[in-house]
């Protein structure tokens, strides 16, 4: 329902990259939009059921033009409005997409097979006991849009990898490769958040042929 043109080609290129460079890769982090139907970015969250691609601003909420269907969310929305300028976007309505457990939430079968085969070979050839293939859900908070995967990525990364709380994310890595869809939304926002924080890694490379926008 939120199809990204060129996604199939990008997936093929990601698969090719993993197969050709798998021995140079230590860990793969797979981020997934993982929404519930009742979500601030979906029409059913709001009274009046606004059409997909409607933009809801702080001014709209303050004026009562758009209000959440469940009263308990109104206070949270109003608090956010009070802290923001009237033109700030509180929600962008999207077609319902990536609903947890549905076909649209799943990764393509050919990509999944490649990733799991890579992980299996990594475990066997390197006697790995730690996780090297990590799936990271984002967008599960009902009243918060998460275009970026950075917060979720860091949280999961800390849980599975960190022993020293003073370490930065990706300490000990010399390179990060980035791919994915949609390049102009989820990938772009993730990279923006990565640049705001301390990365702990000196090299970041963008696999442009492995992206679609």
SULKAMO-V17215 format. One record per residue. RES is the residue in three letters. SS is DSSP state (~ for helix, > for strand, _ for the rest). Layout:
((RES;SS) (RES;SS))
This chain:
((UNK;_) (UNK;_) (UNK;_) (UNK;_) (UNK;_) (UNK;_) (UNK;~) (UNK;~) (UNK;~) (UNK;~) (UNK;~) (UNK;~) (UNK;~) (UNK;~) (UNK;~) (UNK;~) (UNK;~) (UNK;~) (UNK;~) (UNK;~) (UNK;~) (UNK;~) (UNK;~) (UNK;~) (UNK;_) (UNK;_) (UNK;_) (UNK;>) (UNK;>) (UNK;>) (UNK;>) (UNK;>) (UNK;>) (UNK;_) (UNK;>) (UNK;_) (UNK;_) (UNK;_) (UNK;_) (UNK;_) (UNK;_) (UNK;_) (UNK;~) (UNK;~) (UNK;~) (UNK;>) (UNK;_) (UNK;_) (UNK;_) (UNK;_) (UNK;_) (UNK;_) (UNK;_) (UNK;_) (UNK;>) (UNK;>) (UNK;>) (UNK;~) (UNK;~) (UNK;~) (UNK;~) (UNK;~) (UNK;~) (UNK;_) (UNK;_) (UNK;_) (UNK;_) (UNK;>) (UNK;_) (UNK;_) (UNK;_) (UNK;~) (UNK;~) (UNK;~) (UNK;~) (UNK;~) (UNK;~) (UNK;~) (UNK;~) (UNK;~) (UNK;~) (UNK;~) (UNK;_) (UNK;_) (UNK;_) (UNK;_) (UNK;_) (UNK;_) (UNK;>) (UNK;>) (UNK;>) (UNK;>) (UNK;_) (UNK;_) (UNK;_) (UNK;_) (UNK;_) (UNK;_) (UNK;>) (UNK;_) (UNK;_) (UNK;_) (UNK;~) (UNK;~) (UNK;~) (UNK;_) (UNK;_) (UNK;_) (UNK;~) (UNK;~) (UNK;~) (UNK;~) (UNK;~) (UNK;~) (UNK;~) (UNK;~) (UNK;~) (UNK;~) (UNK;~) (UNK;~) (UNK;~) (UNK;~) (UNK;~) (UNK;~) (UNK;~) (UNK;~) (UNK;_) (UNK;_) (UNK;_) (UNK;_) (UNK;_) (UNK;_) (UNK;>) (UNK;>) (UNK;>) (UNK;>) (UNK;>) (UNK;>) (UNK;_) (UNK;_) (UNK;_) (UNK;_) (UNK;_) (UNK;_) (UNK;_) (UNK;_) (UNK;_) (UNK;_) (UNK;_) (UNK;~) (UNK;~) (UNK;~) (UNK;~) (UNK;~) (UNK;~) (UNK;~) (UNK;~) (UNK;~) (UNK;~) (UNK;~) (UNK;~) (UNK;_) (UNK;_) (UNK;_) (UNK;_) (UNK;_) (UNK;_) (UNK;_) (UNK;_) (UNK;_) (UNK;_) (UNK;_) (UNK;_) (UNK;_) (UNK;_) (UNK;>) (UNK;>) (UNK;>) (UNK;>) (UNK;>) (UNK;>) (UNK;_) (UNK;~) (UNK;~) (UNK;~) (UNK;~) (UNK;~) (UNK;~) (UNK;~) (UNK;~) (UNK;~) (UNK;~) (UNK;~) (UNK;~) (UNK;~) (UNK;~) (UNK;_) (UNK;_) (UNK;_) (UNK;_) (UNK;_) (UNK;_) (UNK;_) (UNK;>) (UNK;>) (UNK;>) (UNK;>) (UNK;>) (UNK;>) (UNK;>) (UNK;>) (UNK;>) (UNK;_))
